[in-house]
């Protein structure tokens, strides 16, 4: 699934075409049945030269009449300049077309009110946000998280760690030497701050390197050179055996023997 870095890369790619007057156009019958009214609203409320931005895994575009367009890439969504199988809509102008491709159809596109946007989405704790502050994030987490919550669930909670998904979770826990089933109350303050900082490092490294090109995401600009350290691996770079375990967040997590449960 595309995570925060991949959503931001896709947003930047989308902005290539939004610099000129553009139109959103449905291609597939699936989207025609499901989203025809949404696309009418988009095209009648587009603001010329308004660029998209991200919060977590969500791509947003401000529209007229106090509205926002929200695009979520789902499990397999992505953008391309080339028409491919499973294309559902395109953004077009006189210079180029950009296609939205989603094999499994878990992506979502919707119109939300400004009130809904400001109440529900907060980029203060998105570590890809240029104004992100680790200390503020730490204080928020300390006030919000219940003591016996497990860290694997905490990291995937989009209100707590916007943009973190399964590969960022596995990479961050590996870098911090924390077991995914560890409870919040048994992690030291020093280790919590290290975890938060490592989340920022993983997300920013992934974004700067072109994202994690797993089976569900291909960088539309160029090939990625981001190197995963544990996710999907059999051994770490230090030749330590990697195990795949099903964790209480109902996801598969990659860990090694250094990540001990206290």
N, C-alpha and C positions, 0 to 999 in steps of 0.2 A: 504494500500500500504506500502511495506517496505520502511523505510526512512533511513537516514544516519546511525544510530546505527545498524539497521538490516543488512544493506549492509556491514558494517565493520565486524559484527559477521560472516556473510556468507563468506567474504573474508578470515577471520582467519580460518574458517572451510575448505575452499578450499585449504588453504596452507598445511593442513595435508597431502594431497595427492601429492601436487606439490614438496614436499621435495624429492620425488623419481621420476625417469623417468616415465612420464605419457603420455597418449594419450587421445585426445578428440574424442568421438565417437557418431554419430547421432543415435537416436533410433526411433523417430517418422517420419512418412511420411511428416508431416507439415514442420519439420525442414530440411528434406532431400530436399524438393522442394525449400525451401527458402534460406538455408544456406550451401549447399553442398560445394561451392567454398570457403566459409569462413573457414570451418573446414579443408579443404585441406591446406589452408594457415597457419592455426594455427599449425597443426601437422608438417609441414615442417619447421616451424620457432620457435618452442618452445626452450627456453633456459633452460637446466637442472638446477634444484634447484632454479630457479627464482621464488620469491614469489609475490603474488598479493598484491594490496593495493587499498585504496579507496579515492575518492574525491567526497564528497557529497553522492549521491545515486548510484554512478558509481563504479564498480569494474574494475580495470585495471591490465593487465599483460604485462610486456615488452617482446617483441619478437625480433627476429633477423631482420636485414635489416631495421632498424629504423622504426619499427612498434610497435603498441600497440594493444592488444585485449581489447575491452570494453564490459563489460556485465552489462546490466541494468535489474533489477529484475521485472520491470513493476509493475502491480497491485498485482499479485499473485505469483511471482517467489520465489523459495527457493531451498535449497540443502538438500539432505538426503542420508544416507547410504542405505536406503531401496528403492527398486523399487516400485513405486506406479503408479496409474492411472495418466495420463497427464505428464508422463516423456518424455522429448524431446531429451536429450543427457546425456551422462555420461562421467566422467573423470575417467580413469582406469589405474591402474598399477598392478604389481604382488602381491601387498598386499591387495588392496581394490578397491571398486568402489564408486564413489559419483555421485548421480543423480540430474539433474536439472529438477524441477517440476514447471509447470506453467499452471494453470487451464484455465485462460482467454487468454493466449497467447499474452499478451502485453509486455512481456519481449523482450529484444533485445540483439543481440550479433553481433559485427562488428569489422573489422580491420580498424584502423585509422593510419595515418602517424604520425611520431614524431612531425612534424611541426604543424599538426592539433591539436595534443594533447597539445603542449605547448602554442598554441594560444588560445585554447578554454577552457582548464581546469586549474584551479588555486586553489591549496589547502591552500593558505595563509589565507583564510577566512572560512575554514572548522574548526569548533570548536573542532572536534575530532582529529585534527592534533596536534601533541605534540609541534609544534613550533608556535601555534596559539597565536596571540597577540590582545587583546581586543582594545587597543588604536589605533592600526593600522587599525583594522576593523572599528572602529567608524569614523576615519578620512576618510576612503574610502566611507563609507555610506553617510557622510555629503556632500562629493563632488559629489556623484553620484545620489542620490535620489532627485527627483523633489518635491518641497514643498507640493503639494496637493495630492501626492500619498497616498493611504490608506494602513495602516499597514498590513492588511490581505494579500494584494497583494505583498507587499514588502517582507514579511517573506517567501512566496512561490516562490519568484524569486531565482533560483538556482545560479545566478551570484552574488547575494547579500548575501544570506544565504544558502550555499551549504548543502544539507542533510536535510533541514527542509521540512516537509510535514504537513499534516493536523493535526495529533495528537500533534506533537511538537509545531505547531502554536497555537493550543488551550491551551495547557499546559503552554506555555510561556506567552501568553497574560493574562491568569488567574493569574499566579504568579506575574505579573507586574501590575495587575489591569488596563489594557488598553483595551478599546473597539476595536474590530476588524475593525470597520469602521473609526477609528480615523485617521486623516491625519498627515503626518510626521511633518509638520510645527507647529502643535499645541502640540507636545510632547516636554517637556522640555529636555534640554541636560542631566540633571541628570537622567530623566526617560528613555531616549534613552540608556544611558550606562547601566542602570539597566536591560532593555530589552535584550540588547546584552549579558550581563552576565547571565541572566536567560536562554537564549537560550543555552548557553554553559552548564549550570547546568543541564538542562533537557536532552540534548543530551548525556552528559557524564554519568549521572545517569542511563539513559535508557541502554546505552551500557554496563556499569559495572554490571547492574542487569539482563542482558540477553535479552534486547530488549522488545518491546511491542508485546506480543503474541496476536494479534488480529486475526480475522478469516483468514487473508491472510499470516500470518507469524508464523512459529514455529521454535524456537531456535534449531538448529541441534545438539548442544552440550548437552543441559540440559533444564529443564523447567525454564522459566524466573520467577523472583520474582519482576519484575518491577511493581510498583503500579501507575496507572494513577490517577490524582487528579480531573480532570473535564471531559476529553474526554470520551464520551459514558456513562456518569453518569447522574443520576436523581437529586442527591444532592451531595454537596461537603462534605468533612470531618467535616465541621462545621455546617452541616445540612442546608445549604443555597440551595434553589432550583436552579437547572441548567436548562437553556433554550437552545434549538437548533435553530439556525437561519441560513438562507441562506444569505451568505455575498457576497460582490461584486466580490470576487475571484471565484464565482460560486461553492463554496464548502459549506458544512455544518460546522458551528463553534459552539462549546459549550461555553456558557458564563454564568455568574451569575450577580446579581444586583450590585455588587461592581465595575463592569467594566462599568463605565459611559462614555458616549460620550460627549466631550467638544464642 
